[in-house]
Amino acid sequence: MQTQVKDEQIFEIALNLIPKIGPAVYRSIIAYTGSAKSFFEMPLGKLSKIPKINKNLLSFRNETSRFLKEAETIQNNCLKRNIDIITFSDKNFPQRLKGLDDCPMMIFKKGNTQFNPSRTIGIVGTRNVTEYGKRITRKIVEDLAPYKPTIISGLAYGVDIEAHRSALALELPTMAVLGSSVEQIYPALHKNTAESMMEAGGLLSEFPPGTVMHPTNFPKRNRIIAGLSDALIVVEAAKKGGALITAEIAYSYNKEVFAVPGNLQAPFSEGCNNLIKSMKASIYTGPKDLEESLSWSKVGQKGEHTNVWDLSAFNHEEQEIISLLQIKKEVEIDVMALELNTSVSTLAMQLLNLEFQGFIISLPGKRYKLKMT
């Protein structure tokens, strides 16, 4: 069984190595062929009939052996380094990312981080954080602790590392999205913090082991931070920089974006103030802002409805449906079928069964949501 899983994973990695295969093409391929392995073994005549496949893409067949060999090398390197490979079709792939047009097709992780926690908060800001920014970052994480979110940031100098360390001090899980591969900690000074994150959190990256670090990697990783976050908080940011890129991306994803207002004469408040002025971010004044926007309440608070489910009571397909609805809140059946790689007719039967049992509610427009527990 393990050999079969390993074999299929090599084909999935190889599929991700083919240039110009993005999320839309990947979904089309898997929906039509059933698996990455089938895609590589299917006759060219049948492959040409797959929607979104063109002749240029089919030229990959001339290099199939190279892609498979490179995929096997990546898999072996990860096994040696205790790095997990999570491909798009893996049940553990982050559901928050799956619906994004620029979703990564493969993620590498180290640690025990859960990619689909019930609550996530991204915290970003300038590398040149002021003492005020450090205090505010610590205060934000401290105020969020009763809600038990996973704290997400980029392990960079400044606000990022302050957010990670504050989460660790309060025993909150924290994930770092890297612009390097997960075995190459950057900056190296944060290696001890990264190692401390492994037990209840960890590191993730879309770059395989051995990837040469390049400045363009960091804007790419910003979209993953934005995509994984239920809400993004920008603490301090100059007029230009990575934190503002992350905020812009989160805004384009229809995520809740907050910015901490600052001194009008302070250069590292200019970015935050402009986000608020342009209405791309709400003013962050405290955890109540998140409560109202995300409908959160403190874990353990009387009368709270957190929708934390014991998924062991459900079969695999039901677990996937519930996990998706926990993250997306309300989803149309067509979108759900696409993200879960199943047919609408099969999904409709599963949804009907969950509805009869009182776990979900159907809404107008063939939309579904979880029933509050």
C-alpha positions as CSV (number, residue, x, y, z in Angstrom):
1,M,0.0,0.0,0.0
2,Q,2.8,2.4,0.9
3,T,4.5,1.6,-2.4
4,Q,1.3,2.4,-4.3
5,V,0.9,5.8,-2.4
6,K,4.6,6.6,-3.1
7,D,4.1,5.7,-6.8
8,E,1.0,7.9,-7.2
9,Q,2.7,10.8,-5.4
10,I,5.6,10.7,-7.9
11,F,3.2,11.2,-10.8
12,E,1.5,14.1,-8.9
13,I,4.8,15.8,-8.3
14,A,5.7,15.3,-12.0
15,L,2.4,16.8,-13.0
16,N,3.2,19.9,-11.0
17,L,6.6,20.2,-12.7
18,I,5.1,20.6,-16.1
19,P,5.2,24.3,-17.1
20,K,1.9,26.2,-17.4
21,I,-0.2,23.8,-15.5
22,G,-2.0,26.0,-13.0
23,P,-5.0,25.3,-10.8
24,A,-7.7,25.4,-13.5
25,V,-5.8,23.1,-15.9
26,Y,-4.8,20.8,-13.0
27,R,-8.5,20.4,-11.9
28,S,-9.5,19.8,-15.5
29,I,-6.9,17.1,-15.9
30,I,-7.8,15.2,-12.7
31,A,-11.5,15.5,-13.3
32,Y,-11.1,14.0,-16.8
33,T,-8.4,11.4,-16.1
34,G,-9.1,10.5,-12.5
35,S,-5.4,10.7,-11.4
36,A,-2.0,12.1,-12.3
37,K,-0.8,8.6,-13.2
38,S,-3.6,8.2,-15.7
39,F,-2.7,11.5,-17.3
40,F,0.8,10.3,-18.0
41,E,-0.3,6.9,-19.3
42,M,-3.3,8.1,-21.4
43,P,-3.0,8.1,-25.2
44,L,-2.3,11.6,-26.7
45,G,-5.6,11.4,-28.7
46,K,-7.6,11.2,-25.5
47,L,-5.5,13.8,-23.7
48,S,-6.1,16.3,-26.5
49,K,-9.8,16.2,-25.7
50,I,-9.3,17.4,-22.1
51,P,-10.7,20.9,-21.6
52,K,-8.0,23.6,-21.3
53,I,-5.3,21.3,-22.8
54,N,-3.5,22.7,-25.9
55,K,-0.9,21.3,-28.2
56,N,1.9,23.2,-26.5
57,L,1.1,21.6,-23.2
58,L,0.9,18.1,-24.7
59,S,4.5,18.4,-25.8
60,F,5.5,17.5,-22.3
61,R,5.2,13.8,-23.4
62,N,8.6,14.2,-25.0
63,E,10.1,14.8,-21.6
64,T,8.0,12.5,-19.4
65,S,11.0,10.5,-18.2
66,R,12.7,13.7,-17.1
67,F,9.7,14.9,-15.1
68,L,9.3,11.6,-13.4
69,K,13.0,11.3,-12.6
70,E,13.0,14.8,-11.1
71,A,9.8,14.0,-9.2
72,E,11.4,10.9,-7.7
73,T,14.5,12.9,-6.7
74,I,12.3,15.5,-4.9
75,Q,10.3,12.7,-3.1
76,N,13.5,11.0,-1.9
77,N,15.1,14.3,-0.8
78,C,12.0,15.0,1.3
79,L,11.9,11.6,2.8
80,K,15.6,12.0,3.9
81,R,14.9,15.4,5.4
82,N,11.6,14.5,7.1
83,I,9.7,16.9,4.9
84,D,6.0,16.2,4.0
85,I,4.8,16.7,0.5
86,I,1.1,17.8,0.2
87,T,-0.2,17.8,-3.3
88,F,-3.4,19.4,-4.4
89,S,-5.5,16.2,-4.4
90,D,-4.2,15.3,-0.9
91,K,-7.0,15.3,1.7
92,N,-4.8,17.4,3.9
93,F,-4.2,20.2,1.4
94,P,-5.3,23.6,2.7
95,Q,-9.0,24.0,1.9
96,R,-8.6,27.8,2.2
97,L,-6.2,27.8,-0.8
98,K,-8.1,25.4,-3.1
99,G,-10.5,28.0,-4.5
100,L,-7.9,30.6,-5.4
101,D,-7.0,31.1,-9.0
102,D,-3.2,31.3,-8.2
103,C,-3.3,28.4,-5.7
104,P,0.0,26.4,-5.4
105,M,-0.4,22.9,-6.6
106,M,2.1,21.4,-4.2
107,I,3.2,22.4,-0.7
108,F,6.1,21.2,1.4
109,K,5.9,21.2,5.2
110,K,8.0,20.5,8.3
111,G,6.4,20.1,11.8
112,N,3.0,19.2,13.1
113,T,1.1,22.1,11.6
114,Q,-2.6,21.5,10.7
115,F,-3.4,23.0,7.3
116,N,-7.1,23.2,8.1
117,P,-7.6,24.6,11.6
118,S,-10.9,26.1,12.5
119,R,-9.5,29.6,12.9
120,T,-6.5,31.5,11.4
121,I,-5.1,35.0,11.7
122,G,-2.3,36.4,9.6
123,I,-0.1,39.1,11.1
124,V,2.4,40.9,8.9
125,G,4.3,44.2,8.9
126,T,7.6,45.9,8.3
127,R,11.0,44.3,8.9
128,N,12.1,47.6,10.5
129,V,9.6,47.3,13.3
130,T,9.6,50.0,16.0
131,E,9.3,49.3,19.7
132,Y,5.7,50.5,19.5
133,G,5.1,47.9,16.7
134,K,6.6,45.1,18.8
135,R,4.4,46.0,21.7
136,I,1.3,46.2,19.5
137,T,2.1,42.8,17.9
138,R,2.5,41.1,21.3
139,K,-0.7,42.8,22.5
140,I,-2.7,41.6,19.4
141,V,-1.6,38.0,19.9
142,E,-2.3,38.2,23.6
143,D,-5.8,39.5,23.0
144,L,-6.4,36.8,20.4
145,A,-5.3,33.9,22.7
146,P,-8.8,33.2,24.1
147,Y,-10.0,32.6,20.5
148,K,-7.4,29.9,20.0
149,P,-6.4,30.8,16.4
150,T,-3.4,29.6,14.4
151,I,-1.1,32.6,13.9
152,I,0.4,32.8,10.4
153,S,3.3,34.9,9.3
154,G,6.5,34.8,7.2
155,L,9.4,34.3,9.8
156,A,10.9,37.6,8.6
157,Y,12.6,40.2,10.8
158,G,10.4,42.6,12.5
159,V,6.6,42.1,12.9
160,D,6.7,38.5,11.5
161,I,9.1,37.0,14.1
162,E,7.4,39.0,16.9
163,A,4.1,37.4,16.0
164,H,5.6,33.9,15.9
165,R,7.4,34.3,19.2
166,S,4.3,35.8,20.9
167,A,2.2,32.8,19.7
168,L,4.8,30.4,21.1
169,A,4.9,32.2,24.4
170,L,1.1,31.8,24.7
171,E,1.1,28.2,23.4
172,L,-0.8,29.1,20.3
173,P,-0.1,27.1,17.1
174,T,1.8,29.2,14.6
175,M,2.8,28.6,10.9
176,A,5.5,30.3,8.9
177,V,5.2,30.5,5.2
178,L,8.7,30.7,3.7
179,G,10.1,32.3,0.6
180,S,12.8,29.6,0.7
181,S,12.5,25.8,1.0
182,V,11.6,24.5,4.4
183,E,15.0,23.1,5.1
184,Q,16.6,26.5,4.4
185,I,15.6,28.9,7.3
186,Y,15.9,32.5,6.3
187,P,16.9,34.5,8.1
188,A,19.3,32.0,9.8
189,L,19.0,34.0,13.1
190,H,15.4,32.7,13.4
191,K,16.4,29.0,13.2
192,N,15.8,28.5,17.0
193,T,12.3,30.0,16.7
194,A,11.5,27.8,13.7
195,E,12.5,24.7,15.6
196,S,10.4,25.7,18.5
197,M,7.4,25.9,16.2
198,M,7.5,22.3,15.1
199,E,5.5,20.7,17.9
200,A,2.2,22.6,17.5
201,G,2.9,24.4,14.2
202,G,5.6,24.4,11.6
203,L,7.0,25.6,8.3
204,L,5.5,25.5,4.8
205,S,6.7,26.4,1.4
206,E,5.8,25.8,-2.2
207,F,9.5,25.5,-3.1
208,P,11.0,22.0,-3.0
209,P,14.3,21.2,-1.2
210,G,17.3,22.6,-3.1
211,T,15.5,25.5,-4.6
212,V,17.8,28.5,-5.0
213,M,16.5,31.4,-3.0
214,H,15.5,34.4,-5.1
215,P,13.9,37.8,-4.3
216,T,10.8,36.9,-6.4
217,N,10.0,34.0,-4.1
218,F,8.9,36.3,-1.3
219,P,6.0,38.1,-3.2
220,K,4.9,34.6,-4.2
221,R,4.8,33.4,-0.6
222,N,2.7,36.4,0.4
223,R,-0.3,35.1,-1.5
224,I,-0.2,31.9,0.6
225,I,-0.1,33.9,3.8
226,A,-3.1,35.9,2.6
227,G,-4.9,32.8,1.4
228,L,-4.5,30.8,4.6
229,S,-5.7,33.7,6.8
230,D,-9.3,34.2,7.8
231,A,-8.3,37.7,8.5
232,L,-5.0,39.6,8.0
233,I,-3.7,42.3,10.4
234,V,-1.0,44.7,9.2
235,V,0.8,46.2,12.2
236,E,3.3,48.6,10.7
237,A,4.1,49.1,7.1
238,A,6.0,51.7,5.0
239,K,4.5,53.1,1.8
240,K,5.8,50.1,-0.1
241,G,6.8,46.6,0.9
242,G,5.9,43.0,1.4
243,A,3.3,43.6,4.0
244,L,1.3,45.9,1.7
245,I,1.6,43.3,-1.1
246,T,0.1,40.7,1.3
247,A,-2.7,43.1,2.3
248,E,-3.5,43.9,-1.3
249,I,-3.7,40.2,-2.1
250,A,-5.9,39.4,0.9
251,Y,-8.2,42.2,-0.1
252,S,-8.4,40.7,-3.7
253,Y,-9.3,37.4,-2.1
254,N,-12.2,39.1,-0.2
255,K,-10.5,38.4,3.1
256,E,-11.0,40.6,6.2
257,V,-8.1,43.0,6.3
258,F,-7.2,45.2,9.3
259,A,-4.5,47.8,9.8
260,V,-3.2,49.3,13.0
261,P,-3.4,53.1,12.6
262,G,-0.3,55.0,13.4
263,N,1.4,58.4,13.8
264,L,0.8,60.5,10.6
265,Q,4.5,61.5,10.7
266,A,5.9,58.0,11.2
267,P,7.2,56.4,8.0
268,F,6.2,52.9,9.1
269,S,2.6,54.0,9.7
270,E,2.2,55.4,6.2
271,G,1.3,52.0,4.6
272,C,-1.3,51.2,7.3
273,N,-2.9,54.6,7.2
274,N,-3.1,54.4,3.4
275,L,-4.8,51.0,3.6
276,I,-7.4,52.5,5.9
277,K,-7.8,55.6,3.8
278,S,-8.3,53.6,0.6
279,M,-10.9,51.4,2.4
280,K,-8.8,48.3,1.7
281,A,-8.5,47.7,5.4
282,S,-10.6,48.4,8.5
283,I,-9.1,50.0,11.5
284,Y,-7.9,47.5,14.1
285,T,-8.7,48.6,17.6
286,G,-8.9,45.3,19.4
287,P,-10.2,41.7,19.3
288,K,-13.9,42.9,19.2
289,D,-13.2,44.0,15.6
290,L,-12.5,40.4,14.7
291,E,-15.4,39.0,16.7
292,E,-17.8,41.2,14.7
293,S,-16.2,40.5,11.3
294,L,-15.7,36.7,11.7
295,S,-18.5,35.9,14.0
296,W,-16.1,34.5,16.5
297,S,-16.5,34.1,20.2
298,K,-13.9,33.0,22.8
299,V,-13.3,29.3,23.1
300,G,-15.2,28.0,26.2
301,Q,-17.3,31.1,26.4
302,K,-20.9,30.3,27.5
303,G,-23.3,30.2,24.5
304,E,-20.5,30.2,21.9
305,H,-21.0,28.4,18.6
306,T,-17.5,27.4,17.4
307,N,-18.5,24.6,15.0
308,V,-15.7,22.4,16.3
309,W,-16.6,18.9,15.2
310,D,-15.4,15.4,16.1
311,L,-14.7,14.3,12.6
312,S,-13.9,10.8,13.6
313,A,-17.7,10.2,13.7
314,F,-18.0,10.7,9.9
315,N,-16.7,8.9,6.9
316,H,-13.9,10.3,4.7
317,E,-16.2,12.0,2.2
318,E,-18.3,13.6,5.0
319,Q,-15.2,14.8,6.7
320,E,-14.1,16.6,3.6
321,I,-17.5,18.3,3.2
322,I,-17.6,19.4,6.8
323,S,-14.0,20.7,6.7
324,L,-14.8,22.7,3.6
325,L,-17.9,24.2,5.1
326,Q,-16.1,25.1,8.3
327,I,-13.7,27.2,6.2
328,K,-15.9,28.6,3.5
329,K,-19.0,29.1,5.6
330,E,-21.5,28.9,2.7
331,V,-20.7,27.1,-0.6
332,E,-22.6,26.4,-3.8
333,I,-22.9,22.7,-4.7
334,D,-21.1,23.2,-8.0
335,V,-18.1,24.9,-6.3
336,M,-18.1,22.2,-3.6
337,A,-18.0,19.4,-6.2
338,L,-15.1,21.1,-8.0
339,E,-13.0,21.6,-4.8
340,L,-13.7,18.1,-3.5
341,N,-13.0,16.5,-6.9
342,T,-16.3,14.7,-7.0
343,S,-19.5,14.7,-9.2
344,V,-22.5,16.9,-8.3
345,S,-24.8,13.9,-8.2
346,T,-22.6,12.0,-5.8
347,L,-22.1,15.1,-3.6
348,A,-25.9,15.8,-3.6
349,M,-26.6,12.4,-2.0
350,Q,-23.9,13.0,0.6
351,L,-25.3,16.4,1.4
352,L,-28.8,15.1,1.6
353,N,-27.7,12.5,4.1
354,L,-25.9,15.1,6.3
355,E,-29.0,17.3,6.1
356,F,-31.3,14.5,7.2
357,Q,-29.0,13.9,10.2
358,G,-29.2,17.6,11.1
359,F,-25.5,18.5,10.5
360,I,-26.0,20.9,7.6
361,I,-28.6,23.3,6.2
362,S,-29.5,23.9,2.6
363,L,-30.0,27.5,1.4
364,P,-31.5,29.1,-1.6
365,G,-29.3,28.9,-4.8
366,K,-28.1,25.3,-4.0
367,R,-25.9,26.6,-1.2
368,Y,-25.1,24.8,2.0
369,K,-23.7,25.7,5.4
370,L,-23.1,23.9,8.7
371,K,-25.8,23.8,11.3
372,M,-24.5,25.5,14.5
373,T,-23.6,23.0,17.2
